[in-house]
Amino acid sequence: MAQVLSSENPELLKIINEHKPESLKELELVSGRKRSNLSRTLKTMSRYGIVELVKQERRVKPLVKATDFKVEFGLNTP
C-alpha cells in the first residue's frame, strides 16, 4: 500500500480527479507519464479500491474512488 501512495501517485489521483480523462491515452497526455506505467499503476490502485477502471468500447476510463487515506498498522500481537 505504501508503494501505491508514494511519490507521484497522489499527484496522479489529483490529475484524474481534476481533468476527468476519458481514456488512458488522454491521461498519458495530461500527466506526462507513459501509458504502460499508468496501466500498471492504475491496475494496482484498482485492486486496493482507490480507482475504478471503466471499460468503454476500446477505451479504459479511470475514476478516482478514494481521496482520503488512513493507514494503520501495528506490530503488537494480542
DRENRO-701651 format. One record per residue: residue number from 1; y, x negated, z of N, C-alpha, C in turn. Coordinates in nm, 4 decimals. Atoms other than C-alpha are relative to their C-alpha. Layout:
BEGIN
<atom><n>NUM</n><n_py>Y</n_py><n_px>X</n_px><n_pz>Z</n_pz><ca_py>Y</ca_py><ca_px>X</ca_px><ca_pz>Z</ca_pz><c_py>Y</c_py><c_px>X</c_px><c_pz>Z</c_pz></atom>
...
//
This chain:
BEGIN
<atom><n>1</n><n_py>-0.1186</n_py><n_px>-0.0828</n_px><n_pz>0.0000</n_pz><ca_py>0.0000</ca_py><ca_px>0.0000</ca_px><ca_pz>0.0000</ca_pz><c_py>0.1248</c_py><c_px>-0.0871</c_px><c_pz>0.0000</c_pz></atom>
<atom><n>2</n><n_py>-0.1160</n_py><n_px>0.0886</n_px><n_pz>-0.0048</n_pz><ca_py>0.2389</ca_py><ca_px>-0.2844</ca_px><ca_pz>0.0811</ca_pz><c_py>0.0301</c_py><c_px>-0.0570</c_px><c_pz>-0.1378</c_pz></atom>
<atom><n>3</n><n_py>-0.0182</n_py><n_px>0.0535</n_px><n_pz>0.1347</n_pz><ca_py>0.1826</ca_py><ca_px>-0.4253</ca_px><ca_pz>-0.2670</ca_pz><c_py>0.0683</c_py><c_px>0.1023</c_px><c_pz>-0.0911</c_pz></atom>
<atom><n>4</n><n_py>-0.0569</n_py><n_px>-0.1063</n_px><n_pz>0.0831</n_pz><ca_py>0.2725</ca_py><ca_px>-0.0908</ca_px><ca_pz>-0.4253</ca_pz><c_py>0.1488</c_py><c_px>0.0172</c_px><c_pz>0.0274</c_pz></atom>
<atom><n>5</n><n_py>-0.1400</n_py><n_px>-0.0235</n_px><n_pz>-0.0359</n_pz><ca_py>0.6017</ca_py><ca_px>-0.0646</ca_px><ca_pz>-0.2362</ca_pz><c_py>0.0821</c_py><c_px>-0.1274</c_px><c_pz>0.0096</c_pz></atom>
<atom><n>6</n><n_py>-0.0730</n_py><n_px>0.1259</n_px><n_pz>-0.0086</n_pz><ca_py>0.7029</ca_py><ca_px>-0.4284</ca_px><ca_pz>-0.2645</ca_pz><c_py>0.0862</c_py><c_px>-0.0243</c_px><c_pz>-0.1232</c_pz></atom>
<atom><n>7</n><n_py>-0.0898</n_py><n_px>0.0507</n_px><n_pz>0.1042</n_pz><ca_py>0.9657</ca_py><ca_px>-0.5969</ca_px><ca_pz>-0.4805</ca_pz><c_py>0.0666</c_py><c_px>0.1081</c_px><c_pz>-0.0841</c_pz></atom>
<atom><n>8</n><n_py>-0.0759</n_py><n_px>-0.0886</n_px><n_pz>0.0881</n_pz><ca_py>1.0779</ca_py><ca_px>-0.3946</ca_px><ca_pz>-0.7824</ca_pz><c_py>-0.0551</c_py><c_px>0.1422</c_px><c_pz>-0.0098</c_pz></atom>
<atom><n>9</n><n_py>0.0576</n_py><n_px>-0.1334</n_px><n_pz>0.0122</n_pz><ca_py>0.8580</ca_py><ca_px>-0.0874</ca_px><ca_pz>-0.7354</ca_pz><c_py>0.0854</c_py><c_px>0.1118</c_px><c_pz>0.0612</c_pz></atom>
<atom><n>10</n><n_py>-0.0921</n_py><n_px>-0.1047</n_px><n_pz>-0.0465</n_pz><ca_py>1.1008</ca_py><ca_px>0.1090</ca_px><ca_pz>-0.5133</ca_pz><c_py>0.1131</c_py><c_px>0.0250</c_px><c_pz>-0.1007</c_pz></atom>
<atom><n>11</n><n_py>-0.1030</n_py><n_px>-0.0152</n_px><n_pz>0.1034</n_pz><ca_py>1.3614</ca_py><ca_px>0.0453</ca_px><ca_pz>-0.7825</ca_pz><c_py>-0.0543</c_py><c_px>0.0797</c_px><c_pz>-0.1179</c_pz></atom>
<atom><n>12</n><n_py>0.0632</n_py><n_px>-0.0751</n_px><n_pz>0.1077</n_pz><ca_py>1.1177</ca_py><ca_px>0.1785</ca_px><ca_pz>-1.0423</ca_pz><c_py>-0.0037</c_py><c_px>0.1492</c_px><c_pz>0.0341</c_pz></atom>
<atom><n>13</n><n_py>0.0005</n_py><n_px>-0.1400</n_px><n_pz>-0.0426</n_pz><ca_py>1.0794</ca_py><ca_px>0.5007</ca_px><ca_pz>-0.8424</ca_pz><c_py>0.1391</c_py><c_px>0.0615</c_px><c_pz>-0.0119</c_pz></atom>
<atom><n>14</n><n_py>-0.1388</n_py><n_px>-0.0469</n_px><n_pz>0.0103</n_pz><ca_py>1.4570</ca_py><ca_px>0.5316</ca_px><ca_pz>-0.8286</ca_pz><c_py>0.0375</c_py><c_px>0.0263</c_px><c_pz>-0.1460</c_pz></atom>
<atom><n>15</n><n_py>-0.0280</n_py><n_px>-0.0153</n_px><n_pz>0.1434</n_pz><ca_py>1.4822</ca_py><ca_px>0.4839</ca_px><ca_pz>-1.2061</ca_pz><c_py>-0.0668</c_py><c_px>0.1270</c_px><c_pz>-0.0533</c_pz></atom>
<atom><n>16</n><n_py>0.0722</n_py><n_px>-0.1195</n_px><n_pz>0.0463</n_pz><ca_py>1.2175</ca_py><ca_px>0.7514</ca_px><ca_pz>-1.2685</ca_pz><c_py>0.0702</c_py><c_px>0.1256</c_px><c_pz>0.0514</c_pz></atom>
<atom><n>17</n><n_py>-0.0649</n_py><n_px>-0.1160</n_px><n_pz>-0.0611</n_pz><ca_py>1.3914</ca_py><ca_px>0.9905</ca_px><ca_pz>-1.0301</ca_pz><c_py>0.1346</c_py><c_px>0.0310</c_px><c_pz>-0.0648</c_pz></atom>
<atom><n>18</n><n_py>-0.1344</n_py><n_px>-0.0190</n_px><n_pz>0.0557</n_pz><ca_py>1.7364</ca_py><ca_px>0.9380</ca_px><ca_pz>-1.1833</ca_pz><c_py>-0.0018</c_py><c_px>0.0302</c_px><c_pz>-0.1499</c_pz></atom>
<atom><n>19</n><n_py>-0.0007</n_py><n_px>-0.0124</n_px><n_pz>0.1468</n_pz><ca_py>1.6533</ca_py><ca_px>0.9084</ca_px><ca_pz>-1.5560</ca_pz><c_py>-0.0969</c_py><c_px>0.1051</c_px><c_pz>-0.0525</c_pz></atom>
<atom><n>20</n><n_py>0.0991</n_py><n_px>-0.1000</n_px><n_pz>0.0403</n_pz><ca_py>1.3580</ca_py><ca_px>1.1508</ca_px><ca_pz>-1.5678</ca_pz><c_py>-0.0569</c_py><c_px>-0.0268</c_px><c_pz>-0.1400</c_pz></atom>
<atom><n>21</n><n_py>0.0544</n_py><n_px>0.0342</n_px><n_pz>0.1324</n_pz><ca_py>1.1884</ca_py><ca_px>0.9701</ca_px><ca_pz>-1.8600</ca_pz><c_py>-0.1115</c_py><c_px>0.0945</c_px><c_pz>-0.0417</c_pz></atom>
<atom><n>22</n><n_py>0.1002</n_py><n_px>-0.0915</n_px><n_pz>0.0555</n_pz><ca_py>0.9716</ca_py><ca_px>1.1845</ca_px><ca_pz>-2.0850</ca_pz><c_py>-0.1287</c_py><c_px>-0.0707</c_px><c_pz>-0.0404</c_pz></atom>
<atom><n>23</n><n_py>0.1186</n_py><n_px>0.0765</n_px><n_pz>0.0404</n_pz><ca_py>0.7254</ca_py><ca_px>0.9028</ca_px><ca_pz>-2.1614</ca_pz><c_py>0.0065</c_py><c_px>-0.1398</c_px><c_pz>0.0601</c_pz></atom>
<atom><n>24</n><n_py>0.0012</n_py><n_px>0.1391</n_px><n_pz>-0.0462</n_pz><ca_py>0.6184</ca_py><ca_px>0.5518</ca_px><ca_pz>-2.0633</ca_pz><c_py>0.0876</c_py><c_px>-0.0869</c_px><c_pz>-0.0899</c_pz></atom>
<atom><n>25</n><n_py>-0.0851</n_py><n_px>0.0747</n_px><n_pz>0.0917</n_pz><ca_py>0.7968</ca_py><ca_px>0.4239</ca_px><ca_pz>-2.3739</ca_pz><c_py>0.1468</c_py><c_px>0.0119</c_px><c_pz>0.0418</c_pz></atom>
<atom><n>26</n><n_py>-0.1377</n_py><n_px>-0.0205</n_px><n_pz>-0.0450</n_pz><ca_py>1.1226</ca_py><ca_px>0.5767</ca_px><ca_pz>-2.2529</ca_pz><c_py>0.0250</c_py><c_px>-0.0732</c_px><c_pz>0.1322</c_pz></atom>
<atom><n>27</n><n_py>-0.0125</n_py><n_px>0.0715</n_px><n_pz>-0.1266</n_pz><ca_py>1.0629</ca_py><ca_px>0.4352</ca_px><ca_pz>-1.9045</ca_pz><c_py>0.0079</c_py><c_px>-0.1502</c_px><c_pz>-0.0233</c_pz></atom>
<atom><n>28</n><n_py>-0.0040</n_py><n_px>0.1413</n_px><n_pz>0.0359</n_pz><ca_py>0.9997</ca_py><ca_px>0.0951</ca_px><ca_pz>-2.0600</ca_pz><c_py>0.1417</c_py><c_px>-0.0395</c_px><c_pz>-0.0413</c_pz></atom>
<atom><n>29</n><n_py>-0.1360</n_py><n_px>0.0285</n_px><n_pz>0.0468</n_pz><ca_py>1.3418</ca_py><ca_px>0.1108</ca_px><ca_pz>-2.2262</ca_pz><c_py>0.1023</c_py><c_px>0.0003</c_px><c_pz>0.1131</c_pz></atom>
<atom><n>30</n><n_py>-0.1005</n_py><n_px>-0.0084</n_px><n_pz>-0.1062</n_pz><ca_py>1.5371</ca_py><ca_px>0.2181</ca_px><ca_pz>-1.9176</ca_pz><c_py>-0.0256</c_py><c_px>-0.0969</c_px><c_pz>0.1147</c_pz></atom>
<atom><n>31</n><n_py>0.0323</n_py><n_px>0.0890</n_px><n_pz>-0.1122</n_pz><ca_py>1.3533</ca_py><ca_px>-0.0081</ca_px><ca_pz>-1.6722</ca_pz><c_py>-0.0009</c_py><c_px>-0.1478</c_px><c_pz>-0.0380</c_pz></atom>
<atom><n>32</n><n_py>0.0107</n_py><n_px>0.1401</n_px><n_pz>0.0416</n_pz><ca_py>1.3191</ca_py><ca_px>-0.3242</ca_px><ca_pz>-1.8806</ca_pz><c_py>-0.1354</c_py><c_px>-0.0622</c_px><c_pz>0.0320</c_pz></atom>
<atom><n>33</n><n_py>0.1338</n_py><n_px>0.0504</n_px><n_pz>-0.0307</n_pz><ca_py>0.9543</ca_py><ca_px>-0.3558</ca_px><ca_pz>-1.7748</ca_pz><c_py>-0.0947</c_py><c_px>0.0351</c_px><c_pz>-0.1138</c_pz></atom>
<atom><n>34</n><n_py>0.0967</n_py><n_px>-0.0224</n_px><n_pz>0.1076</n_pz><ca_py>0.6622</ca_py><ca_px>-0.3833</ca_px><ca_pz>-2.0174</ca_pz><c_py>-0.0890</c_py><c_px>0.1195</c_px><c_pz>0.0307</c_pz></atom>
<atom><n>35</n><n_py>0.0796</n_py><n_px>-0.1220</n_px><n_pz>-0.0146</n_pz><ca_py>0.4576</ca_py><ca_px>-0.0706</ca_px><ca_pz>-2.0785</ca_pz><c_py>-0.1334</c_py><c_px>-0.0262</c_px><c_pz>0.0691</c_pz></atom>
<atom><n>36</n><n_py>0.1294</n_py><n_px>0.0294</n_px><n_pz>-0.0631</n_pz><ca_py>0.1294</ca_py><ca_px>-0.2375</ca_px><ca_pz>-1.9771</ca_pz><c_py>0.0165</c_py><c_px>-0.0166</c_px><c_pz>0.1511</c_pz></atom>
<atom><n>37</n><n_py>-0.0295</n_py><n_px>0.0177</n_px><n_pz>-0.1417</n_pz><ca_py>0.2830</ca_py><ca_px>-0.3370</ca_px><ca_pz>-1.6427</ca_pz><c_py>0.0309</c_py><c_px>0.1348</c_px><c_pz>0.0642</c_pz></atom>
<atom><n>38</n><n_py>-0.0354</n_py><n_px>-0.1325</n_px><n_pz>-0.0511</n_pz><ca_py>0.4286</ca_py><ca_px>0.0115</ca_px><ca_pz>-1.5951</ca_pz><c_py>-0.1243</c_py><c_px>0.0867</c_px><c_pz>0.0163</c_pz></atom>
<atom><n>39</n><n_py>0.1205</n_py><n_px>-0.0817</n_px><n_pz>-0.0030</n_pz><ca_py>0.0994</ca_py><ca_px>0.1788</ca_px><ca_pz>-1.6754</ca_pz><c_py>-0.0875</c_py><c_px>-0.0358</c_px><c_pz>0.1193</c_pz></atom>
<atom><n>40</n><n_py>0.0830</n_py><n_px>0.0476</n_px><n_pz>-0.1113</n_pz><ca_py>-0.0929</ca_py><ca_px>-0.0318</ca_px><ca_pz>-1.4233</ca_pz><c_py>0.0626</c_py><c_px>0.0384</c_px><c_pz>0.1340</c_pz></atom>
<atom><n>41</n><n_py>-0.0701</n_py><n_px>-0.0303</n_px><n_pz>-0.1246</n_pz><ca_py>0.1693</ca_py><ca_px>0.0130</ca_px><ca_pz>-1.1508</ca_pz><c_py>-0.0001</c_py><c_px>0.1495</c_px><c_pz>0.0281</c_pz></atom>
<atom><n>42</n><n_py>-0.0059</n_py><n_px>-0.1447</n_px><n_pz>-0.0186</n_pz><ca_py>0.2025</ca_py><ca_px>0.3878</ca_px><ca_pz>-1.2067</ca_pz><c_py>-0.1370</c_py><c_px>0.0594</c_px><c_pz>0.0315</c_pz></atom>
<atom><n>43</n><n_py>0.1351</n_py><n_px>-0.0478</n_px><n_pz>-0.0319</n_pz><ca_py>-0.1748</ca_py><ca_px>0.4399</ca_px><ca_pz>-1.2013</ca_pz><c_py>-0.0323</c_py><c_px>-0.0262</c_px><c_pz>0.1470</c_pz></atom>
<atom><n>44</n><n_py>0.0211</n_py><n_px>0.0315</n_px><n_pz>-0.1415</n_pz><ca_py>-0.1886</ca_py><ca_px>0.2663</ca_px><ca_pz>-0.8632</ca_pz><c_py>0.0811</c_py><c_px>0.0939</c_px><c_pz>0.0875</c_pz></atom>
<atom><n>45</n><n_py>-0.0852</n_py><n_px>-0.0917</n_px><n_pz>-0.0763</n_pz><ca_py>0.1042</ca_py><ca_px>0.4728</ca_px><ca_pz>-0.7341</ca_pz><c_py>-0.0556</c_py><c_px>0.1420</c_px><c_pz>-0.0039</c_pz></atom>
<atom><n>46</n><n_py>0.0597</n_py><n_px>-0.1325</n_px><n_pz>0.0145</n_pz><ca_py>-0.0699</ca_py><ca_px>0.7849</ca_px><ca_pz>-0.8626</ca_pz><c_py>-0.1169</c_py><c_px>0.0175</c_px><c_pz>0.0965</c_pz></atom>
<atom><n>47</n><n_py>0.1134</n_py><n_px>-0.0062</n_px><n_pz>-0.0929</n_pz><ca_py>-0.3798</ca_py><ca_px>0.7050</ca_px><ca_pz>-0.6560</ca_pz><c_py>0.0468</c_py><c_px>0.0228</c_px><c_pz>0.1438</c_pz></atom>
<atom><n>48</n><n_py>-0.0562</n_py><n_px>-0.0187</n_px><n_pz>-0.1337</n_pz><ca_py>-0.1579</ca_py><ca_px>0.6984</ca_px><ca_pz>-0.3452</ca_pz><c_py>0.0811</c_py><c_px>0.1295</c_px><c_pz>0.0113</c_pz></atom>
<atom><n>49</n><n_py>-0.0755</n_py><n_px>-0.1246</n_px><n_pz>-0.0037</n_pz><ca_py>0.0131</ca_py><ca_px>1.0265</ca_px><ca_pz>-0.4391</ca_pz><c_py>0.1503</c_py><c_px>-0.0185</c_px><c_pz>-0.0063</c_pz></atom>
<atom><n>50</n><n_py>-0.1428</n_py><n_px>0.0296</n_px><n_pz>0.0067</n_pz><ca_py>0.3507</ca_py><ca_px>0.8596</ca_px><ca_pz>-0.4916</ca_pz><c_py>0.0602</c_py><c_px>0.0541</c_px><c_pz>-0.1291</c_pz></atom>
<atom><n>51</n><n_py>-0.0445</n_py><n_px>-0.0549</n_px><n_pz>0.1283</n_pz><ca_py>0.3809</ca_py><ca_px>0.9597</ca_px><ca_pz>-0.8573</ca_pz><c_py>-0.1112</c_py><c_px>0.0869</c_px><c_pz>-0.0577</c_pz></atom>
<atom><n>52</n><n_py>0.0964</n_py><n_px>-0.0788</n_px><n_pz>0.0771</n_pz><ca_py>0.2135</ca_py><ca_px>1.2107</ca_px><ca_pz>-1.0844</ca_pz><c_py>0.0188</c_py><c_px>-0.0371</c_px><c_pz>-0.1455</c_pz></atom>
<atom><n>53</n><n_py>-0.0057</n_py><n_px>0.0329</n_px><n_pz>0.1421</n_pz><ca_py>0.1288</ca_py><ca_px>1.1196</ca_px><ca_pz>-1.4425</ca_pz><c_py>-0.0430</c_py><c_px>0.1229</c_px><c_pz>-0.0779</c_pz></atom>
<atom><n>54</n><n_py>0.0248</n_py><n_px>-0.1257</n_px><n_pz>0.0698</n_pz><ca_py>0.1576</ca_py><ca_px>1.4344</ca_px><ca_pz>-1.6505</ca_pz><c_py>-0.0233</c_py><c_px>-0.0291</c_px><c_pz>-0.1479</c_pz></atom>
<atom><n>55</n><n_py>0.0321</n_py><n_px>0.0215</n_px><n_pz>0.1419</n_pz><ca_py>-0.0149</ca_py><ca_px>1.4201</ca_px><ca_pz>-1.9897</ca_pz><c_py>0.0590</c_py><c_px>0.1139</c_px><c_pz>-0.0817</c_pz></atom>
<atom><n>56</n><n_py>-0.0631</n_py><n_px>-0.0959</n_px><n_pz>0.0905</n_pz><ca_py>0.1892</ca_py><ca_px>1.5929</ca_px><ca_pz>-2.2608</ca_pz><c_py>-0.0253</c_py><c_px>-0.0467</c_px><c_pz>-0.1421</c_pz></atom>
<atom><n>57</n><n_py>0.0421</n_py><n_px>0.0393</n_px><n_pz>0.1345</n_pz><ca_py>0.0305</ca_py><ca_px>1.5752</ca_px><ca_pz>-2.6053</ca_pz><c_py>-0.0447</c_py><c_px>-0.1449</c_px><c_pz>0.0018</c_pz></atom>
<atom><n>58</n><n_py>0.0390</n_py><n_px>0.1416</n_px><n_pz>0.0047</n_pz><ca_py>0.0189</ca_py><ca_px>1.1999</ca_px><ca_pz>-2.6739</ca_pz><c_py>0.0802</c_py><c_px>-0.0859</c_px><c_pz>0.0958</c_pz></atom>
<atom><n>59</n><n_py>-0.0860</n_py><n_px>0.0737</n_px><n_pz>-0.0928</n_pz><ca_py>0.2630</ca_py><ca_px>1.1037</ca_px><ca_pz>-2.4003</ca_pz><c_py>-0.0448</c_py><c_px>0.0223</c_px><c_pz>0.1437</c_pz></atom>
<atom><n>60</n><n_py>0.0206</n_py><n_px>-0.0125</n_px><n_pz>-0.1437</n_pz><ca_py>0.2409</ca_py><ca_px>1.0461</ca_px><ca_pz>-2.0286</ca_pz><c_py>0.1372</c_py><c_px>-0.0035</c_px><c_pz>0.0649</c_pz></atom>
<atom><n>61</n><n_py>-0.1295</n_py><n_px>-0.0114</n_px><n_pz>-0.0664</n_pz><ca_py>0.5397</ca_py><ca_px>1.1610</ca_px><ca_pz>-1.8264</ca_pz><c_py>-0.0174</c_py><c_px>-0.0299</c_px><c_pz>0.1492</c_pz></atom>
<atom><n>62</n><n_py>0.0092</n_py><n_px>0.0300</n_px><n_pz>-0.1432</n_pz><ca_py>0.5849</ca_py><ca_px>1.0007</ca_px><ca_pz>-1.4815</ca_pz><c_py>0.0948</c_py><c_px>0.0886</c_px><c_pz>0.0809</c_pz></atom>
<atom><n>63</n><n_py>-0.0805</n_py><n_px>-0.0801</n_px><n_pz>-0.0921</n_pz><ca_py>0.7093</ca_py><ca_px>1.2221</ca_px><ca_pz>-1.1990</ca_pz><c_py>-0.0139</c_py><c_px>-0.0577</c_px><c_pz>0.1398</c_pz></atom>
<atom><n>64</n><n_py>0.0036</n_py><n_px>0.0505</n_px><n_pz>-0.1374</n_pz><ca_py>0.8029</ca_py><ca_px>1.0951</ca_px><ca_pz>-0.8530</ca_pz><c_py>-0.0363</c_py><c_px>0.1151</c_px><c_pz>0.0931</c_pz></atom>
<atom><n>65</n><n_py>0.0442</n_py><n_px>-0.1019</n_px><n_pz>-0.0950</n_pz><ca_py>0.6215</ca_py><ca_px>1.2911</ca_px><ca_pz>-0.5818</ca_pz><c_py>0.0407</c_py><c_px>-0.0332</c_px><c_pz>0.1434</c_pz></atom>
<atom><n>66</n><n_py>-0.0372</n_py><n_px>0.0420</n_px><n_pz>-0.1351</n_pz><ca_py>0.7246</ca_py><ca_px>1.0889</ca_px><ca_pz>-0.2738</ca_pz><c_py>0.1184</c_py><c_px>-0.0961</c_px><c_pz>-0.0078</c_pz></atom>
<atom><n>67</n><n_py>-0.1186</n_py><n_px>0.0858</n_px><n_pz>0.0012</n_pz><ca_py>1.0628</ca_py><ca_px>0.9324</ca_px><ca_pz>-0.1995</ca_pz><c_py>0.0254</c_py><c_px>-0.0675</c_px><c_pz>0.1338</c_pz></atom>
<atom><n>68</n><n_py>-0.0152</n_py><n_px>0.0598</n_px><n_pz>-0.1331</n_pz><ca_py>1.0408</ca_py><ca_px>0.8541</ca_px><ca_pz>0.1716</ca_pz><c_py>-0.1376</c_py><c_px>-0.0425</c_px><c_pz>0.0489</c_pz></atom>
<atom><n>69</n><n_py>0.1281</n_py><n_px>0.0547</n_px><n_pz>-0.0415</n_pz><ca_py>0.7695</ca_py><ca_px>0.6397</ca_px><ca_pz>0.3231</ca_pz><c_py>0.0041</c_py><c_px>-0.0454</c_px><c_pz>0.1443</c_pz></atom>
<atom><n>70</n><n_py>0.0179</n_py><n_px>0.0476</n_px><n_pz>-0.1358</n_pz><ca_py>0.6493</ca_py><ca_px>0.5757</ca_px><ca_pz>0.6728</ca_pz><c_py>-0.1400</c_py><c_px>-0.0586</c_px><c_pz>0.0058</c_pz></atom>
<atom><n>71</n><n_py>0.1293</n_py><n_px>0.0676</n_px><n_pz>-0.0035</n_pz><ca_py>0.3723</ca_py><ca_px>0.3214</ca_px><ca_pz>0.7044</ca_pz><c_py>-0.0284</c_py><c_px>-0.0411</c_px><c_pz>0.1439</c_pz></atom>
<atom><n>72</n><n_py>0.0420</n_py><n_px>0.0360</n_px><n_pz>-0.1347</n_pz><ca_py>0.1875</ca_py><ca_px>0.2877</ca_px><ca_pz>1.0316</ca_pz><c_py>-0.1369</c_py><c_px>-0.0655</c_px><c_pz>-0.0058</c_pz></atom>
<atom><n>73</n><n_py>0.1324</n_py><n_px>0.0607</n_px><n_pz>-0.0115</n_pz><ca_py>-0.0987</ca_py><ca_px>0.0627</ca_px><ca_pz>1.1194</ca_pz><c_py>-0.0097</c_py><c_px>-0.0598</c_px><c_pz>0.1396</c_pz></atom>
<atom><n>74</n><n_py>0.0196</n_py><n_px>0.0560</n_px><n_pz>-0.1337</n_pz><ca_py>-0.2465</ca_py><ca_px>-0.0623</ca_px><ca_pz>1.4405</ca_pz><c_py>-0.1198</c_py><c_px>-0.0929</c_px><c_pz>0.0031</c_pz></atom>
<atom><n>75</n><n_py>0.1100</n_py><n_px>0.0960</n_px><n_pz>-0.0158</n_pz><ca_py>-0.4703</ca_py><ca_px>-0.3428</ca_px><ca_pz>1.5481</ca_pz><c_py>-0.0847</c_py><c_px>0.0305</c_px><c_pz>0.1227</c_pz></atom>
<atom><n>76</n><n_py>0.0743</n_py><n_px>-0.0364</n_px><n_pz>-0.1210</n_pz><ca_py>-0.5833</ca_py><ca_px>-0.1817</ca_px><ca_pz>1.8732</ca_pz><c_py>-0.1115</c_py><c_px>0.0963</c_px><c_pz>-0.0350</c_pz></atom>
<atom><n>77</n><n_py>0.1107</n_py><n_px>-0.0926</n_px><n_pz>0.0176</n_pz><ca_py>-0.9198</ca_py><ca_px>-0.0127</ca_px><ca_pz>1.8801</ca_pz><c_py>-0.0189</c_py><c_px>0.0798</c_px><c_pz>0.1280</c_pz></atom>
<atom><n>78</n><n_py>0.0160</n_py><n_px>-0.0831</n_px><n_pz>-0.1215</n_pz><ca_py>-0.9930</ca_py><ca_px>0.2749</ca_px><ca_pz>2.1178</ca_pz><c_py>-0.1149</c_py><c_px>-0.0432</c_px><c_pz>0.0873</c_pz></atom>
//
